[in-house]
Amino acid sequence: MSSKANGWTLLFDLDGTLVESAPDLVGTLNAVLGTDDLPPLPLERGRHLIGHGARALLRRGYEAAGAPLAAEALDARFALFLDLYVGRIADLTRPYPGCVAALTALKDEGFTLAVATNKRTDLSVALLDALEMTGLFACVLGPDRVSARKPDAAHLIEALAACGGDRGHALMVGDSSLDAGAARAAGLPFVAVGFGYADVAIPAMAPWAVLDHYDGFPALVRRCANETEQGLALAGSPG
């Protein structure tokens, strides 16, 4: 384990950050819309509805189709969505290019990796299992495993606690304002990916850095560790 990696935790969002899951999520949404004789949403329109969890995806999908759902109707469609999604969870979903190699290199170097997602934990683990990625992560925490979901800081703070990390040696990687807001509230550097399902323009998230391809991620992480160590050294220096 390198000295820079020692004690460092890297937190990741899942959909739109680690994996391109829109084809399966939007495909499942469209299957549910079809049961109500509603037209499917184009993939490019539906992908920007992702990021707030499956129930929110359904609600927003029906609103986009011009047929908002009452709460009791949403519950029934949500159950159907889950049944359909589990059966196709990784039909078309794939890790982003370079993701697995970059994360494997960082884990081998001694960094702790964890997932903090608004996707339910069982679905998150099922997806990571199907993609043979689960072993990369010390813990996976969906909204059902924390006291408050992103953008609340509690999601990230509790994820760090679950895998033995601390806020002074951690960063958050994500694609949405929810990820940015949680990182800001928790006092963590935020890395915005440029290829996800951003719900606002990336500059509006005020990221510490923007990641356009995972090939550059290990160098970016080491830079963050270096800058943090220098800051701690300056803070602790005499005079």
Summary of the structure (lengths in Angstrom):
residues: 239
radius of gyration: 18.4
end to end distance: 32.3
largest distance: 71.7
contacts: 809
relative contact order: 0.16
helix: 52%
strand: 12%
